[in-house]
Amino acid sequence: MHLNPYGEYAVLLAASLANDWPEDRAGIEDRTREFGMTMSFPTAEDDHGQTRAVIDAWLEVVDAGDDQERARLLNAHMAAVAAYPRLTDHDTEGWHLHYRDDEQALPHVLRAVISVGTALHLTTRGMHRLSRCAAGQTPGDECDAVVVDVTRNGRQRYCSVRCANRDAVRRHRARGGR
């Protein structure tokens, strides 16, 4: 048996969904597979819209003004999806724990996985390691991508090299450089 901690991949999945929203439910399920979730999900009414609501609620955690607010929001998310852990063996993964009831719809599973994963990411790596791209903090820059800092030194501020370079050029020009 292995323990599935629902850590980093869950936060990266949430950021991927937030930064590039799929056009339909199939796109969401495809994205979950890209991030290592091999199980299938029963279809429920409005899975696409309800999953969007999960991501929008998660973005409130990303945008929280301080650690206490971030923790309060995450605790509320986890309480809303609380279920006792259970052993499962699906898709030749071997025995492992799921922190949810069987046969739950996609939005509910993602809310649980993303909430627990985000809590684990922030408590093990640091509460500051989830934010919006620093380039977007400059007036006129519209980047609002989520940054999940998984770097060794804990200093990732930009969603991409492109945004980091654009911001560096702006700073250079502001200092009188060409």
C-alpha positions as CSV (number, residue, x, y, z in Angstrom):
1,M,0.0,0.0,0.0
2,H,1.2,3.5,-0.7
3,L,-0.1,6.7,0.9
4,N,-1.4,9.3,-1.6
5,P,-0.8,12.6,0.1
6,Y,-2.7,14.7,-2.4
7,G,0.0,17.2,-2.3
8,E,1.9,19.1,-5.0
9,Y,0.1,17.6,-8.0
10,A,-3.3,18.7,-6.6
11,V,-2.2,22.3,-6.3
12,L,-0.6,22.2,-9.7
13,L,-3.8,20.8,-11.1
14,A,-5.9,23.6,-9.6
15,A,-3.5,26.2,-11.0
16,S,-3.6,24.5,-14.4
17,L,-7.4,24.7,-14.4
18,A,-7.5,28.3,-13.1
19,N,-4.9,29.4,-15.7
20,D,-6.4,27.5,-18.6
21,W,-10.0,26.6,-18.1
22,P,-11.1,23.6,-20.2
23,E,-14.1,24.2,-22.5
24,D,-16.0,21.1,-21.2
25,R,-16.2,18.4,-18.7
26,A,-14.1,16.0,-20.8
27,G,-11.4,18.6,-20.8
28,I,-11.5,18.8,-17.0
29,E,-11.3,15.0,-16.7
30,D,-8.4,14.9,-19.3
31,R,-6.5,17.5,-17.1
32,T,-7.0,15.4,-14.0
33,R,-5.3,12.5,-15.8
34,E,-2.4,14.7,-16.9
35,F,-1.8,15.4,-13.2
36,G,-2.0,11.8,-12.1
37,M,-5.6,11.1,-11.2
38,T,-6.4,7.8,-12.9
39,M,-9.8,7.1,-11.6
40,S,-13.0,7.8,-13.4
41,F,-15.7,10.0,-12.1
42,P,-19.5,9.4,-12.2
43,T,-21.2,12.1,-14.3
44,A,-23.5,14.5,-12.5
45,E,-25.5,17.4,-13.7
46,D,-23.5,20.6,-14.5
47,D,-20.1,19.1,-13.6
48,H,-18.4,21.7,-15.7
49,G,-20.1,24.7,-14.0
50,Q,-19.8,23.2,-10.5
51,T,-16.1,22.5,-11.1
52,R,-15.6,26.1,-12.2
53,A,-17.2,27.1,-8.9
54,V,-14.6,24.9,-7.1
55,I,-11.8,26.6,-8.9
56,D,-13.2,30.1,-8.2
57,A,-13.5,29.3,-4.5
58,W,-9.9,28.0,-4.6
59,L,-8.8,31.3,-6.2
60,E,-10.1,33.1,-3.1
61,V,-7.5,31.0,-1.1
62,V,-4.8,32.1,-3.6
63,D,-5.8,35.7,-3.3
64,A,-6.2,35.7,0.5
65,G,-4.7,38.8,2.1
66,D,-2.8,37.0,4.9
67,D,-2.0,33.6,6.3
68,Q,-4.9,33.5,8.8
69,E,-7.5,34.3,6.1
70,R,-5.9,31.7,3.8
71,A,-6.1,29.1,6.6
72,R,-9.7,30.0,7.4
73,L,-10.8,29.6,3.8
74,L,-9.0,26.3,3.4
75,N,-10.4,24.9,6.6
76,A,-13.9,25.8,5.5
77,H,-13.3,24.1,2.1
78,M,-12.0,20.9,3.8
79,A,-14.8,20.9,6.3
80,A,-17.3,21.0,3.5
81,V,-15.9,17.9,1.9
82,A,-14.9,15.9,4.9
83,A,-15.1,12.2,4.6
84,Y,-13.4,9.4,6.4
85,P,-10.3,7.9,4.6
86,R,-10.8,4.6,2.8
87,L,-8.6,2.0,1.2
88,T,-8.9,1.5,-2.5
89,D,-7.2,-0.4,-5.3
90,H,-8.1,0.9,-8.7
91,D,-6.4,1.2,-12.1
92,T,-3.5,-1.0,-11.0
93,E,-2.2,1.7,-8.7
94,G,-2.0,-0.7,-5.7
95,W,-3.7,-0.2,-2.4
96,H,-3.8,3.4,-1.3
97,L,-6.0,5.9,0.7
98,H,-8.7,8.1,-0.7
99,Y,-10.1,10.9,1.5
100,R,-13.6,10.8,0.1
101,D,-16.6,8.6,-0.3
102,D,-16.9,6.3,-3.2
103,E,-18.9,7.4,-6.3
104,Q,-18.7,11.1,-5.8
105,A,-19.0,13.5,-8.7
106,L,-16.0,15.2,-10.2
107,P,-16.6,18.7,-8.5
108,H,-16.8,17.2,-5.1
109,V,-13.7,15.0,-5.5
110,L,-11.7,17.9,-6.9
111,R,-12.7,20.2,-4.1
112,A,-11.5,17.6,-1.6
113,V,-8.3,16.8,-3.4
114,I,-7.4,20.4,-4.2
115,S,-8.2,21.6,-0.7
116,V,-6.2,18.9,1.1
117,G,-3.4,19.2,-1.4
118,T,-3.3,23.0,-1.0
119,A,-3.2,22.7,2.8
120,L,-0.4,20.2,2.6
121,H,1.6,22.3,0.1
122,L,1.3,25.4,2.2
123,T,2.1,23.8,5.5
124,T,5.0,21.8,4.2
125,R,6.6,24.3,1.9
126,G,5.3,27.7,3.3
127,M,2.2,29.7,3.4
128,H,3.7,32.2,0.9
129,R,4.2,29.6,-1.8
130,L,0.9,30.2,-3.6
131,S,0.2,33.5,-5.3
132,R,-0.5,35.4,-8.5
133,C,2.2,36.2,-11.1
134,A,4.3,39.1,-9.9
135,A,4.3,40.6,-13.4
136,G,0.6,41.3,-13.0
137,Q,1.2,43.5,-10.0
138,T,2.7,46.1,-12.4
139,P,0.0,48.6,-13.6
140,G,-0.9,47.8,-17.2
141,D,0.2,44.1,-17.0
142,E,-2.8,41.9,-17.2
143,C,-1.2,38.6,-16.2
144,D,-3.2,37.1,-13.4
145,A,-1.9,33.5,-13.6
146,V,-1.6,31.5,-10.4
147,V,2.0,30.6,-9.4
148,V,2.5,27.4,-7.3
149,D,6.0,27.8,-6.0
150,V,7.6,24.3,-6.0
151,T,11.2,25.6,-6.3
152,R,13.9,24.5,-3.9
153,N,14.6,28.1,-2.7
154,G,11.0,29.2,-2.4
155,R,11.3,32.3,-4.4
156,Q,9.2,31.7,-7.6
157,R,7.3,34.9,-8.3
158,Y,6.4,34.6,-12.0
159,C,4.2,32.1,-13.9
160,S,6.7,31.9,-16.8
161,V,10.1,33.0,-18.0
162,R,8.3,35.3,-20.4
163,C,6.6,37.2,-17.6
164,A,9.8,37.4,-15.6
165,N,11.7,38.8,-18.6
166,R,8.9,41.3,-19.4
167,D,9.0,42.5,-15.8
168,A,12.8,42.7,-15.7
169,V,12.8,44.8,-18.9
170,R,10.2,47.2,-17.3
171,R,12.4,47.6,-14.2
172,H,15.5,48.2,-16.3
173,R,13.7,50.9,-18.4
174,A,12.3,52.5,-15.2
175,R,15.9,52.9,-14.0
176,G,16.8,54.7,-17.2
177,G,18.1,51.8,-19.2
178,R,17.4,51.4,-22.9
